[in-house]
Amino acid sequence: MLASHLAQPWAPSTVDGALAYLVPIYRRWLTWRDTADLAGRRYVEVRAEDLAADWPGQRRALFARLGVDDVATRSTFQAHRLAHRDHQFDTGTRERIEAAFHRIVPAMGYA
């Protein structure tokens, strides 16, 4: 998540900058989400890892949840594309990033 931001021209270009940018966004979002009444709304959270594990099945389930017809899409989620940045950081930096996100999103399994 953070690694992909570092490659964007509109995002901070350092790990510290990206953490300073992303952590408050996630904190605000999760705080709002936990207090909002989302029942009966077209709202669903999905993990890219789940989509990549079974794109056709996950796509069908997602489209059904949203109440739209399932159609084959050109775009797919591929597991190997999710992991291509895994070795971008040294161990200490990766642990620091994971700790920062784990403090705000432990339920998402960010470990």
MODELLER restraints for C-alpha pairs under 7 A, 6 or more apart:
rsr = mdl.restraints
at = mdl.atoms
rsr.add(forms.Gaussian(group=physical.xy_distance, feature=features.Distance(at['CA:2:A'], at['CA:18:A']), mean=6.59, stdev=0.5))
rsr.add(forms.Gaussian(group=physical.xy_distance, feature=features.Distance(at['CA:3:A'], at['CA:85:A']), mean=6.67, stdev=0.5))
rsr.add(forms.Gaussian(group=physical.xy_distance, feature=features.Distance(at['CA:5:A'], at['CA:11:A']), mean=5.83, stdev=0.5))
rsr.add(forms.Gaussian(group=physical.xy_distance, feature=features.Distance(at['CA:6:A'], at['CA:12:A']), mean=6.37, stdev=0.5))
rsr.add(forms.Gaussian(group=physical.xy_distance, feature=features.Distance(at['CA:6:A'], at['CA:13:A']), mean=5.03, stdev=0.5))
rsr.add(forms.Gaussian(group=physical.xy_distance, feature=features.Distance(at['CA:6:A'], at['CA:14:A']), mean=6.62, stdev=0.5))
rsr.add(forms.Gaussian(group=physical.xy_distance, feature=features.Distance(at['CA:12:A'], at['CA:18:A']), mean=5.17, stdev=0.5))
rsr.add(forms.Gaussian(group=physical.xy_distance, feature=features.Distance(at['CA:23:A'], at['CA:101:A']), mean=6.88, stdev=0.5))
rsr.add(forms.Gaussian(group=physical.xy_distance, feature=features.Distance(at['CA:27:A'], at['CA:104:A']), mean=6.17, stdev=0.5))
rsr.add(forms.Gaussian(group=physical.xy_distance, feature=features.Distance(at['CA:42:A'], at['CA:66:A']), mean=5.65, stdev=0.5))
rsr.add(forms.Gaussian(group=physical.xy_distance, feature=features.Distance(at['CA:49:A'], at['CA:79:A']), mean=6.75, stdev=0.5))
rsr.add(forms.Gaussian(group=physical.xy_distance, feature=features.Distance(at['CA:51:A'], at['CA:58:A']), mean=5.57, stdev=0.5))
rsr.add(forms.Gaussian(group=physical.xy_distance, feature=features.Distance(at['CA:51:A'], at['CA:77:A']), mean=5.92, stdev=0.5))
rsr.add(forms.Gaussian(group=physical.xy_distance, feature=features.Distance(at['CA:52:A'], at['CA:77:A']), mean=4.41, stdev=0.5))
rsr.add(forms.Gaussian(group=physical.xy_distance, feature=features.Distance(at['CA:52:A'], at['CA:78:A']), mean=4.68, stdev=0.5))
rsr.add(forms.Gaussian(group=physical.xy_distance, feature=features.Distance(at['CA:52:A'], at['CA:79:A']), mean=4.83, stdev=0.5))
rsr.add(forms.Gaussian(group=physical.xy_distance, feature=features.Distance(at['CA:53:A'], at['CA:79:A']), mean=6.35, stdev=0.5))
rsr.add(forms.Gaussian(group=physical.xy_distance, feature=features.Distance(at['CA:55:A'], at['CA:76:A']), mean=6.47, stdev=0.5))
rsr.add(forms.Gaussian(group=physical.xy_distance, feature=features.Distance(at['CA:55:A'], at['CA:77:A']), mean=6.08, stdev=0.5))
rsr.add(forms.Gaussian(group=physical.xy_distance, feature=features.Distance(at['CA:60:A'], at['CA:70:A']), mean=5.63, stdev=0.5))
rsr.add(forms.Gaussian(group=physical.xy_distance, feature=features.Distance(at['CA:63:A'], at['CA:69:A']), mean=6.30, stdev=0.5))
rsr.add(forms.Gaussian(group=physical.xy_distance, feature=features.Distance(at['CA:63:A'], at['CA:70:A']), mean=5.67, stdev=0.5))
rsr.add(forms.Gaussian(group=physical.xy_distance, feature=features.Distance(at['CA:98:A'], at['CA:110:A']), mean=6.66, stdev=0.5))
rsr.add(forms.Gaussian(group=physical.xy_distance, feature=features.Distance(at['CA:98:A'], at['CA:111:A']), mean=6.01, stdev=0.5))
rsr.add(forms.Gaussian(group=physical.xy_distance, feature=features.Distance(at['CA:101:A'], at['CA:110:A']), mean=6.69, stdev=0.5))
rsr.add(forms.Gaussian(group=physical.xy_distance, feature=features.Distance(at['CA:102:A'], at['CA:110:A']), mean=5.37, stdev=0.5))
rsr.add(forms.Gaussian(group=physical.xy_distance, feature=features.Distance(at['CA:102:A'], at['CA:111:A']), mean=6.14, stdev=0.5))
